[in-house]
Amino acid sequence: MAPVLRAHALSKVYGHGDSAVHALRSVDLAVARGEFVVLLGASGSGKSTLLNILGGLDVPTSGELFFEDQPLHGASDETLTGYRRAHVGFVFQFYNLIPSLTVAENVALVTDIASRPMPVDEAVALVGLTPRSRHFPSQLSGGEQQRVAIARAIAKRPQLLLCDEPTGALDYATGKLVLEVIARINQELGTTALVITHNAAIAGMADRVLRVCDGRIASEERPARRLTPAELAW
Ligand SMILES: Nc1ncnc2c1ncn2[C@@H]1O[C@H](COP(=O)(O)OP(=O)(O)OP(=O)(O)O)[C@@H](O)[C@H]1O
């Protein structure tokens, strides 16, 4: 099957001259539809830069990037906004929920503007928060707030779920619950998932693990069997 994302010789340089930072150095990558990819790597290795470019939040300095057959390199801001809106759900370390809106209302913000969203209740149920649907973010734990952020990201039925350190602010047990939700969405909805983490143990959940080092994909491995988050230990 054709990859959903294809990058060729993707490079990103921030700044100029002596102060130039080579955040990505000629990255080649193809991501299969429905794949669960974990990105590991030291701080500053280029993981977020890569994820942001794949998600149309940032643009490469050079190289090519395709979503299905659509070129994203050299695309206008308008095209990138349309790409993100239609196809990409983002989850970040901090949940970025609107404090004055309930769980359901936070999710509805997205479903109101999406073209073929799932019902809000369905998105909230997928992350296991139906009983908390009318609660406000301040009434929820960190892990629950992150699950609301995931519900919001997937409610528009994106092709891609891009997660940058989704468990970075959570304790062990809570982080696992959040990862279980991401794994379930990947498997039940077939959403292609890319997850950045500092936590090598999470890699056992993946179809493929990419190690990013100094702006390059230094190695990749495909675990023989995908573990469930419950089987992970760290
Ligand atoms: N807007 C920017 N301007 C200048 N340099 C940047 C910018 N964004 C990132 N960088 C630099 O690019 C390099 C890669 O950063 P990036 O955030 O992609 O790394 P990372 O692997 O995600 O790190 P972390 O795990 O700490 O989030 C770093 O040296 C960083 O300082």
The ligand as a Gaussian input file, in Angstrom:
#p B3LYP/6-31G(d) Opt

LIG

0 1
 N       12.533000      27.926000      16.269000
 C       13.789000      27.540000      16.440000
 N       14.815000      28.378000      16.259000
 C       16.099000      27.997000      16.414000
 N       16.461000      26.751000      16.750000
 C       15.491000      25.859000      16.941000
 C       14.103000      26.194000      16.812000
 N       13.369000      25.087000      17.071000
 C       14.255000      24.111000      17.357000
 N       15.516000      24.566000      17.277000
 C       16.746000      23.779000      17.489000
 O       16.700000      22.655000      16.624000
 C       17.242000      21.526000      17.282000
 C       16.207000      20.404000      17.294000
 O       15.147000      20.815000      18.157000
 P       13.863000      19.898000      18.420000
 O       12.926000      20.689000      19.272000
 O       13.349000      19.382000      17.129000
 O       14.500000      18.691000      19.252000
 P       13.789000      17.550000      20.088000
 O       14.504000      16.297000      19.762000
 O       12.327000      17.585000      19.863000
 O       14.130000      17.999000      21.574000
 P       13.269000      17.845000      22.944000
 O       13.243000      16.372000      23.214000
 O       14.094000      18.618000      23.939000
 O       11.923000      18.430000      22.691000
 C       17.675000      21.977000      18.664000
 O       19.049000      22.276000      18.626000
 C       16.858000      23.232000      18.878000
 O       17.513000      24.117000      19.748000

